Amino acid sequence: MVSTAGTGRRSRLTIGTAPDSWGVWFADDPQQTPWERFLDEVVTAGYRWIELGPHGYLPTDPARLSDELERRGLRVSAGTIFAALHRPDHYDQAWAQVEQVAALTRAMGGTHLVVIPGQWRSDTTGEALEPRTLDEAGWQRLASGMDRLGREVRDGYGLQLAFHSHADTHVDTQDEIERFLEMTDADAVKLCLDTGHVAYSGGDNLEIIRRYPDRIAYAHLKQVDPQVVAKAKAEDLGFGDAVKLGAMVEPPRGVPAMPPILDALEGLDRDVFAIVEQDMYPCPVEQPLPIARRTFSYLTSCR
């Protein structure tokens, strides 16, 4: 049962939000909501938990960030990095991000590191950067590299790695998600179930939860507009262009339906963060708050 006390918490499910829901994709971009406004509006919308977003968007000095969060009553669930571990000799670049993001996440009391794989197509230009499917050697590099990263993040920082499938990456469709899970260490590498990206790629979120309950460590809640997604797929648009067309929508205006997913996550019978992410980059600065208020109200009303 969802609490109505403003915490966004079920008995085992904690609902939060992220800079992404305020149109933030980059550490520094004049089109984005200023970070102070983001934090203030998160509180106004009712949330008490956030992700860090792109490293450098929020203050990176632990003392300053801790002060900014504490005086607003906010807490951190996770940080995020991008890691193209399917590419040869990329591990050191990924680890350089870990050293920054994981350290700050741990200092803020966060428990997870969300890892998004490298994209084969640019979010900003739609340009193909590499082939859209991996060969066997690429899959092996991805799986072994993610296993190593998961173990070293856990041992070095005490955080759980949560792998985030993503549109325009090599782990996008449900078949690719399942292959990735079958190839990786079930203890070192868990899944961040992003309901919007799974739906965007034609997958079944409930089936993934049913088949891989022990791998679900974290969730991103979002919905998609099926008509916009159909147009994006028919025209082979990049994900960034699809977002500009309105592919991601606030619940309950899209798919997948949220109540069954919330129930399924709750049914895992362990603590799970469920972080709202509604991609809408770029957007006017006045757009996110009303959406965030409605989304928080809707999600906390679900039974």
C-alpha positions in Angstrom: 0.0 0.0 0.0 1.4 3.4 -0.9 1.9 5.9 1.9 0.2 9.3 1.6 2.6 10.9 4.1 4.7 12.5 1.4 7.5 9.9 1.5 6.5 8.1 -1.7 7.1 4.8 0.1 5.2 1.5 0.1 6.2 -1.1 2.7 9.2 -2.2 0.5 9.1 0.3 -2.4 10.5 3.8 -2.3 9.5 6.2 -5.0 11.8 9.0 -5.9 12.8 11.2 -8.9 15.8 12.3 -10.9 17.2 15.3 -12.8 16.0 13.6 -16.0 12.4 14.4 -15.1 13.4 18.1 -15.1 14.9 17.9 -18.6 18.5 17.3 -17.5 20.7 15.1 -19.7 24.1 16.9 -19.3 26.3 18.2 -16.6 26.1 21.8 -18.0 23.6 23.0 -20.6 21.9 26.4 -20.7 18.7 24.7 -21.9 18.4 22.7 -18.6 16.7 23.6 -15.3 19.3 25.1 -12.9 20.2 22.7 -10.2 19.0 24.8 -7.3 15.6 25.1 -8.9 15.5 21.3 -9.5 16.2 20.6 -5.8 13.6 23.1 -4.7 10.9 21.8 -7.1 11.6 18.1 -6.2 10.6 19.0 -2.6 7.6 21.0 -3.8 6.4 18.1 -5.9 6.5 15.8 -2.8 9.6 13.7 -3.4 12.2 13.0 -0.8 14.6 10.8 -2.8 16.7 11.7 -5.9 19.4 10.4 -8.1 22.5 12.5 -8.7 22.0 12.8 -12.5 25.0 13.5 -14.8 28.1 14.1 -12.8 28.7 17.8 -12.4 25.1 18.9 -12.6 24.7 18.9 -8.8 27.6 20.2 -6.7 30.3 17.6 -6.6 31.8 18.7 -3.3 30.4 16.3 -0.7 30.1 18.8 2.1 28.3 21.4 0.0 26.0 18.8 -1.6 25.2 17.3 1.7 24.3 20.7 3.1 22.0 21.4 0.1 20.3 18.1 0.5 19.9 18.2 4.2 18.3 21.6 4.4 15.7 20.4 1.9 15.2 17.0 3.5 16.4 15.1 0.5 18.3 11.8 0.2 20.2 10.1 -2.6 19.5 6.6 -3.9 22.1 6.3 -6.7 24.6 7.8 -9.1 24.9 7.0 -12.8 27.7 6.4 -15.2 27.9 5.4 -18.9 30.2 2.5 -19.7 30.8 1.2 -23.2 32.5 -2.0 -22.0 31.8 -3.8 -25.3 34.6 -1.7 -26.8 38.2 -2.9 -26.4 40.3 -1.1 -23.7 37.3 0.9 -22.4 37.5 -0.3 -18.8 39.8 2.4 -17.6 37.5 5.2 -19.0 34.6 3.6 -17.2 36.5 3.3 -13.9 37.5 6.9 -14.1 33.8 7.7 -13.9 33.3 5.3 -11.1 36.0 7.0 -9.0 34.1 10.3 -9.2 30.5 9.2 -9.2 30.6 6.2 -6.8 32.6 8.2 -4.3 30.1 11.0 -4.2 27.2 8.5 -4.2 28.6 6.7 -1.2 29.3 10.0 0.6 25.6 11.0 0.1 24.5 7.6 1.5 23.4 6.2 -1.8 23.4 2.4 -2.3 23.4 1.9 -6.1 25.4 2.7 -9.2 23.2 2.8 -12.3 25.3 1.8 -15.4 24.1 2.7 -18.9 25.9 0.9 -21.8 27.5 2.9 -24.6 25.1 4.0 -27.4 25.6 3.0 -31.0 23.7 6.1 -32.1 24.1 9.6 -30.8 21.2 11.0 -28.7 21.9 14.5 -29.9 22.5 14.1 -33.6 21.0 10.7 -34.4 24.2 9.7 -36.1 25.2 6.1 -36.2 28.5 5.8 -34.3 29.0 2.0 -34.7 27.1 -1.1 -35.8 23.7 -1.4 -34.0 24.3 -5.1 -33.1 27.2 -6.7 -31.3 29.3 -9.6 -32.5 30.1 -12.5 -30.2 33.4 -10.9 -29.1 31.6 -7.7 -28.3 29.1 -9.5 -26.1 31.8 -11.3 -24.3 33.7 -8.1 -23.6 30.5 -6.5 -22.4 29.5 -9.3 -20.0 33.0 -9.9 -18.6 33.6 -6.2 -18.3 30.3 -5.6 -16.5 31.0 -8.5 -14.1 34.4 -7.0 -13.2 32.9 -3.5 -12.8 30.1 -4.9 -10.6 32.6 -6.7 -8.3 35.0 -3.7 -8.1 32.2 -1.2 -7.4 30.9 -3.5 -4.6 34.3 -4.2 -3.1 35.6 -0.7 -3.5 32.6 1.4 -2.7 30.0 -0.8 -1.2 27.5 -0.1 -3.9 25.3 -2.4 -6.0 25.7 -2.1 -9.8 22.3 -1.8 -11.5 22.6 -2.2 -15.3 20.2 0.0 -17.3 19.1 -1.2 -20.7 18.6 1.7 -23.0 17.3 2.6 -26.4 20.0 2.9 -29.1 22.4 0.7 -27.2 23.3 -2.9 -27.7 21.1 -4.0 -24.8 17.8 -2.6 -25.8 15.2 -5.3 -26.7 13.9 -7.9 -24.3 16.0 -10.6 -26.1 19.1 -8.6 -25.6 18.2 -7.9 -21.9 17.7 -11.6 -21.3 20.9 -12.5 -23.1 22.8 -10.0 -21.0 21.4 -11.4 -17.8 22.2 -14.9 -18.7 25.8 -14.0 -19.5 26.6 -12.0 -16.4 27.2 -12.7 -12.7 23.9 -12.7 -10.8 25.5 -11.4 -7.6 27.7 -8.7 -9.1 25.4 -7.4 -11.8 21.8 -6.6 -11.1 19.2 -4.9 -13.3 17.8 -1.4 -13.2 14.4 -2.1 -14.8 13.5 1.0 -16.8 9.9 0.5 -17.7 9.9 3.1 -20.4 12.9 1.8 -22.3 11.6 -1.7 -22.1 8.3 -0.6 -23.5 9.9 1.6 -26.1 11.7 -1.5 -27.4 8.6 -3.7 -27.4 9.5 -5.7 -24.2 7.3 -6.9 -21.4 8.3 -5.5 -18.0 6.1 -7.9 -16.0 7.6 -10.9 -17.8 11.2 -9.7 -17.0 10.2 -9.3 -13.3 8.6 -12.8 -13.4 11.5 -14.5 -15.1 14.4 -12.7 -13.3 13.1 -11.7 -9.9 16.4 -12.0 -8.2 18.1 -9.7 -10.7 15.8 -6.7 -10.2 17.6 -4.4 -7.8 16.3 -1.0 -8.9 13.7 0.5 -11.2 13.1 3.6 -13.3 9.4 4.4 -13.7 8.3 5.9 -17.0 5.7 5.5 -19.7 5.7 5.9 -23.5 3.2 7.1 -26.0 2.7 4.0 -28.3 1.8 6.2 -31.3 4.9 8.3 -31.0 7.0 5.2 -30.5 5.5 3.6 -33.6 6.4 6.7 -35.6 9.9 6.7 -34.3 10.4 3.0 -35.1 8.8 3.4 -38.6 11.1 6.3 -39.4 14.2 4.8 -37.6 14.5 7.9 -35.5 17.2 8.3 -32.8 16.0 8.2 -29.2 16.7 11.9 -28.7 14.5 12.8 -31.7 11.8 10.5 -30.3 11.9 12.2 -27.0 11.5 15.6 -28.7 8.4 14.3 -30.3 7.0 13.3 -26.9 7.7 9.6 -26.8 7.9 9.7 -22.9 4.7 10.7 -21.2 3.5 11.1 -17.6 1.5 8.3 -16.1 -1.2 7.2 -16.5 -1.2 8.6 -20.1 0.9 5.9 -21.7 2.2 2.4 -21.3 3.0 0.2 -19.5 0.4 0.4 -16.9 1.9 1.4 -13.5 -0.2 -0.4 -10.9 0.7 -4.0 -12.0 4.4 -3.0 -12.2 4.3 -1.4 -8.7 2.6 -4.5 -7.4 5.1 -6.8 -9.0 8.0 -4.8 -7.6 6.4 -4.8 -4.2 6.0 -8.6 -4.6 9.7 -9.1 -4.7 9.5 -8.6 -0.9 12.7 -6.6 -0.6 13.6 -2.9 -0.5 13.5 -1.5 -4.1 14.0 2.1 -5.3 11.5 3.1 -8.0 12.8 6.4 -9.5 10.6 8.4 -11.8 12.3 9.4 -15.0 10.4 11.2 -17.7 12.7 12.0 -20.5 11.9 15.5 -21.9 15.1 17.1 -23.0 15.0 19.9 -23.9 12.0 21.5 -22.2 10.9 24.9 -20.8 11.9 25.4 -17.2 8.3 25.8 -16.1 7.2 22.5 -17.6 8.6 19.8 -15.2 7.1 20.8 -11.8 3.3 20.4 -12.7 4.1 17.1 -14.3 6.2 16.0 -11.3 3.3 17.0 -8.9 0.8 15.0 -10.9 3.1 12.0 -11.2 3.9 11.8 -7.5 0.2 12.2 -6.7 -0.7 9.4 -9.1 2.0 7.0 -8.1 1.3 7.4 -4.4 -2.4 6.8 -5.0 -1.9 3.5 -6.6 -2.9 0.4 -4.6 
